[in-house]
Amino acid sequence: MSEVITPPEIPASPLPSREPDLPEESPGGLSDGPRSRTVRGLLSAAAGWLPSIAVVCALAGLALYGHHNDWKLPKFGSLAEPSTVETVAWCDSHGVPEDECINCIPDLIEPAPELTFCHVHGVHGCVLDDPSLAETKKPVQATPADLERAERALAIRPRRENLPTSQFPGSRIQFASIDAMRRAGVDVEPVTRRAMTESLNVAAEVLYDATRTAEVSPPADGVVRQVFVNVGDWVEAGQLLAVVDSEKAGRLKSELLAALSDERLKKDVVRRIEPLAQQDAVPRRRLIETQTDLQQARAAVDRAVRALSNLGLTVDVDYLRSLAADEANRAVSRLGTEQMDESSVSGNLIGVTAPLSGRVVVREAVIGEVVDRGTRMFRLSDTRVMWLDLRVPAEDAMLTHIGQEVRFQPDGQTRQHEGHVIWISSAVDRQTRTVRVRAELDNSDGHLKNEAFGIGEIILREEPDAIVVPDEAVQWDGENTLVFVRDARFFEEDRPKFFVARSVRTGVKQDGFTEIIAGVLPGEVVASRGSDVLRAQLLKNNLGAGCTCGH
């Protein structure tokens, strides 16, 4: 059978519609005509006004709430513990439940002691005079050393005073609970003892000790022939530093030799004439003339010796008179150069010696240089002791006195050098308004350098066992310096939790601690971190009409 092949079907192409065009409908079922566009515009305008309408409604609601609640914010306690707000009335003035407020209901606790102002120590209810006022579990006593320390600290310089008529000291700042105190950010620290130093810290400069410093110059005009030392060398008093060839020195040595020779001659003449005069072999007048010539020769020797002494040369004239002429000549030629090799000595040479023991800090002598008397060749200084020049503000100068201990720390160093005040100027610098104070420092190790700068500390007093509290525990209420002392029975069950405002006199601050001259005793506990919260509550309690809880 033959297979029948069927041709594939060809799809018919669609014919164009002959129906009339109709307008499309919008999603809301409205046609896109003038009416539809108007509706959409109104809706868009309303949407733009919605934020403003919401703000107006919120302000209206806030005004309504404020009107009905006498414009008071909700209490923090009601936000934290909403279950108690409905059952416990709250004292808005003191931040505790009304029925537990010891400020509003004093009968809830023993009355606070009456505080009298101590005019000796400047505090209200002085625990140094009456230790029973201290908030400690066990009775404490102020030691005689505490009283002496307070007297010393108050006498050394003025301290900030408290207002005697102030009502803030003795006030009780209460918390609803220990947890409430912690939530307020209040922490406590005990009153302790530690070493404290009160001092004046001023700018200071290290200088050479002028009483141990010398400017060395040649004893006579001349030419430098030799130099034996250099900068940094240590020399002893009398040590030869240099040699100068001086025409003047040679001339004076020659005059001394001539005077010695003339004296020797005149002495021989007198020795020969005296026996003859006694035998009347020569006239008595001749003896007197020779004796006069001898005296004049001796005077010439003395003049030559003094002239050489002015050059710094020491001449033993009796020793020279005892020598023969040749020996005396060699001895005079070596004057001033005794420390040199005899083979290199000439009559014109004169030595330049050290007037004191010290270190050569300046050398300006150069071989072959022509120098005059007074020209500086060397500068020597005994650096084992240095001066410290301190500039003390004029208002603090009255705190300094001779013999005070001084500590100095040069810039860039960690080691302190110690000394004592040796001089206080009687004048105030008209430009800096400071008074110069000079101290003497030991420098046997050589670490101090001339003209080094740093901080000088003049010690006013050192207290090895001072009473201290943390710096953040001290507050100022506008009338008094206060600390807030925790009630000694703070942790007893069913006892109100409160702190007592205590006025204090403060001393020096050091390493995060403040010295308490008077006001607290060791064993008491004070608010440290967060003490400003207690200060704020104290000031709030004393504003306006006081308590508003109705008691």
Residue pairs with C-beta under 8 A, 6 or more apart in sequence:
23 31
23 32
23 33
24 31
24 32
25 31
26 32
26 36
30 36
30 39
72 92
75 85
75 90
75 92
77 84
77 85
77 90
77 95
77 176
78 84
78 85
78 90
80 183
88 97
88 98
88 99
89 97
89 98
89 99
89 549
90 96
90 97
90 98
91 97
91 98
91 101
91 104
91 547
91 548
91 549
92 548
92 549
93 103
93 104
93 540
93 541
93 546
93 547
93 548
93 549
94 101
94 103
94 104
94 174
94 537
94 541
94 547
94 549
95 174
95 175
95 176
95 537
96 174
96 175
96 176
97 176
98 104
98 549
98 550
98 551
99 105
100 108
100 174
100 176
100 496
101 108
101 174
101 547
101 549
101 551
102 108
102 109
102 172
102 174
102 496
102 498
103 172
103 174
103 541
103 547
104 547
104 549
104 551
105 551
108 496
109 495
109 496
112 170
112 172
112 500
113 125
113 133
113 170
115 124
115 125
115 133
115 169
115 170
116 124
116 125
117 123
117 124
117 162
117 164
118 124
118 125
118 126
118 128
118 129
118 518
119 164
120 126
120 129
121 128
121 129
121 150
121 154
121 505
121 517
121 518
121 519
122 154
122 159
122 161
122 162
122 505
122 518
123 162
123 169
123 502
123 503
123 504
123 505
123 518
123 519
124 162
124 164
124 166
124 169
124 170
124 480
124 502
124 503
125 133
125 169
125 170
125 502
125 503
126 133
126 518
126 519
127 133
127 134
127 142
127 518
127 519
127 520
127 521
128 142
128 146
128 147
128 150
128 518
128 521
129 142
131 139
131 140
131 141
131 142
131 521
132 139
134 140
134 520
134 521
134 523
134 524
135 485
135 486
135 487
135 488
135 500
135 524
135 525
136 488
136 521
136 523
136 524
137 488
137 523
138 523
140 521
140 522
140 523
142 521
145 465
146 467
146 521
149 463
149 465
149 466
149 517
150 505
150 517
150 518
152 461
153 159
153 198
153 461
153 463
153 507
153 515
153 517
154 505
154 517
156 198
156 399
156 460
156 461
157 399
157 460
159 505
159 506
159 507
159 517
160 481
160 505
160 506
161 505
162 169
162 479
162 480
162 481
162 503
162 505
163 479
163 480
166 477
166 479
166 480
166 503
167 542
168 477
168 479
168 480
168 482
168 501
168 503
168 538
168 542
169 480
169 482
169 501
169 502
169 503
170 500
170 501
170 502
171 500
171 501
171 538
171 541
171 542
172 498
172 499
172 500
172 501
173 484
173 498
173 499
173 500
173 501
173 534
173 537
173 538
173 541
174 496
174 497
174 498
175 181
175 184
175 186
175 497
175 498
176 497
177 497
178 491
178 497
180 497
181 497
184 530
184 533
185 529
185 530
185 533
186 527
186 529
186 530
186 531
186 533
186 534
187 527
187 528
187 529
187 530
188 486
188 525
188 526
188 527
188 528
189 469
189 470
189 473
189 525
189 526
189 528
190 522
190 523
190 524
190 525
190 526
191 467
191 468
191 469
191 516
191 520
191 521
191 522
191 523
191 524
191 525
191 526
192 467
192 468
192 469
192 522
193 465
193 466
193 467
193 468
193 522
194 465
194 466
194 468
194 513
195 462
195 463
195 464
195 465
195 466
196 462
196 463
196 466
196 468
196 507
196 508
196 510
196 513
196 515
197 459
197 461
197 462
197 463
197 508
197 510
198 459
198 460
198 461
198 462
198 463
198 507
198 508
198 515
199 407
199 457
199 458
199 459
199 460
200 392
200 396
200 399
200 400
200 457
200 458
200 460
201 455
201 456
201 457
202 390
202 391
202 392
202 393
202 434
202 455
202 456
202 458
203 390
203 391
203 453
203 455
203 456
204 388
204 389
204 390
204 391
204 408
204 453
204 454
204 455
204 456
205 388
205 389
205 451
205 452
205 453
206 386
206 387
206 388
206 389
206 408
206 410
206 441
206 448
206 449
206 450
206 451
206 452
206 453
206 454
207 386
207 387
207 388
207 389
207 450
207 451
208 361
208 381
208 383
208 386
208 387
208 450
209 381
209 382
209 385
209 386
209 387
209 440
210 387
212 356
212 358
212 381
212 382
212 385
213 358
213 379
213 380
213 381
213 382
214 354
214 355
214 356
214 358
214 379
214 380
214 381
215 376
215 378
215 379
216 241
216 352
216 354
216 355
216 376
216 377
216 378
216 379
216 380
217 352
217 371
217 373
217 374
217 375
217 376
217 377
218 224
218 242
218 244
218 246
218 350
218 352
218 371
218 372
218 373
218 375
218 377
219 244
219 246
219 249
219 310
219 311
219 312
219 313
219 336
219 350
219 352
219 373
220 244
220 246
220 248
220 249
220 311
220 350
220 373
221 246
221 247
221 248
221 370
221 371
221 372
221 373
222 244
222 245
222 246
222 247
222 248
222 249
222 348
222 350
222 370
222 371
223 244
223 245
223 246
223 368
223 369
223 370
223 371
224 242
224 243
224 244
224 365
224 366
224 367
224 368
224 369
224 370
224 371
224 377
225 242
225 243
225 244
225 245
225 349
225 367
226 242
226 243
226 367
227 241
227 242
227 363
227 365
227 366
227 367
228 240
228 241
228 242
229 235
229 239
229 241
229 242
229 360
229 363
229 378
230 360
230 363
231 360
231 361
231 362
231 363
232 359
232 360
233 359
233 360
234 357
234 358
234 359
234 360
235 241
235 354
235 357
235 358
235 359
235 360
235 380
236 354
236 357
237 354
237 355
237 356
237 357
238 353
238 354
239 339
239 353
239 354
240 337
240 339
240 340
240 351
240 352
240 353
241 351
241 352
241 353
241 354
241 360
241 365
241 377
241 378
242 351
242 352
242 365
242 377
242 378
243 337
243 340
243 349
243 350
243 351
243 352
244 349
244 350
244 351
244 352
244 371
245 346
245 348
245 349
246 348
246 349
246 350
247 348
248 311
249 308
249 311
249 313
249 336
249 347
249 348
249 349
249 350
250 346
250 347
250 348
252 304
252 307
252 308
252 311
253 308
253 332
253 333
253 335
253 347
254 347
255 300
255 304
255 307
256 301
256 304
256 305
256 308
256 315
256 320
256 332
257 328
257 329
257 332
258 300
259 297
259 300
259 301
259 303
259 304
260 301
260 320
260 321
260 328
260 332
261 325
262 297
262 300
263 294
263 297
263 298
263 300
263 301
263 321
264 321
264 325
265 297
266 290
266 293
266 294
266 296
266 297
267 294
267 297
269 290
269 293
269 294
270 287
270 290
270 291
270 294
273 282
273 286
273 287
273 290
274 287
276 282
277 283
277 284
277 286
277 287
301 317
302 317
305 315
305 317
308 315
308 335
309 315
311 336
311 350
312 336
312 353
313 335
313 336
313 350
315 335
319 331
320 328
320 331
320 332
321 328
323 331
332 347
333 345
333 346
333 347
334 342
334 345
335 350
336 349
336 350
336 351
337 345
337 349
337 350
337 351
338 351
339 351
340 349
340 351
352 365
352 377
352 378
354 378
354 380
355 380
356 380
356 382
357 382
358 380
358 381
358 382
358 383
359 380
359 381
359 382
359 383
360 378
360 379
360 380
361 379
361 380
361 381
361 383
361 450
362 376
362 378
362 379
363 377
363 378
364 376
364 377
364 378
365 371
365 377
365 378
371 377
381 450
383 443
383 446
383 448
384 442
384 443
384 444
385 440
385 441
385 442
385 443
386 440
386 441
386 443
386 448
386 450
387 438
387 439
387 440
387 441
388 406
388 408
388 419
388 438
388 439
388 440
388 441
388 456
389 436
389 437
389 438
390 406
390 436
390 437
390 438
390 439
390 456
390 458
391 429
391 432
391 434
391 435
391 436
391 437
392 400
392 434
392 435
392 436
392 437
392 458
393 433
393 434
393 435
394 428
394 433
394 434
394 435
397 424
397 428
397 435
397 437
399 458
399 460
400 421
400 424
400 435
400 437
400 458
401 421
401 424
402 421
402 422
402 423
402 424
403 420
403 421
404 420
404 421
404 458
404 459
404 460
405 418
405 419
405 420
405 458
405 459
406 418
406 419
406 420
406 421
406 439
406 441
406 456
406 457
406 458
406 459
407 416
407 417
407 418
407 456
407 457
407 459
408 416
408 417
408 418
408 419
408 439
408 441
408 454
408 455
408 456
408 457
409 415
409 416
409 417
409 454
409 455
409 457
410 417
410 447
410 448
410 449
410 452
410 453
410 454
411 452
411 453
411 454
413 447
413 454
415 447
417 441
417 442
417 443
417 447
417 448
418 441
418 442
419 439
419 440
419 441
419 442
420 439
420 440
421 437
421 438
421 439
421 458
422 438
422 439
422 440
423 437
423 438
424 435
424 436
424 437
424 438
425 435
425 436
425 437
427 435
427 436
428 434
428 435
429 435
429 436
437 458
439 456
441 448
463 515
466 507
466 515
467 515
467 516
467 517
467 520
467 521
467 522
468 513
468 514
468 515
468 516
469 483
469 513
469 514
469 516
469 520
469 526
469 528
470 512
470 513
470 514
470 526
470 528
471 509
471 512
471 513
471 514
472 528
472 529
472 531
473 483
473 484
473 514
473 526
473 527
473 528
473 531
474 481
474 482
474 483
474 504
474 506
474 514
474 531
475 481
475 482
475 483
475 484
475 531
475 532
475 534
475 535
476 482
477 501
477 535
477 538
477 539
480 503
481 503
481 504
481 505
481 506
482 501
482 502
482 503
482 504
482 535
482 538
483 502
483 504
483 516
483 519
483 520
483 526
483 527
483 531
484 499
484 500
484 501
484 502
484 526
484 527
484 531
484 534
484 535
485 499
485 500
485 502
485 520
485 524
485 525
485 526
486 499
486 500
486 524
486 525
486 526
486 527
487 495
487 496
487 497
487 498
487 499
487 500
488 524
489 495
490 497
490 498
490 525
499 527
499 534
501 534
501 538
502 519
502 520
503 519
504 516
504 517
504 518
504 519
504 520
505 516
505 517
505 518
505 519
506 514
506 515
506 516
506 517
507 514
507 515
507 516
507 517
508 514
508 515
509 515
520 526
527 534
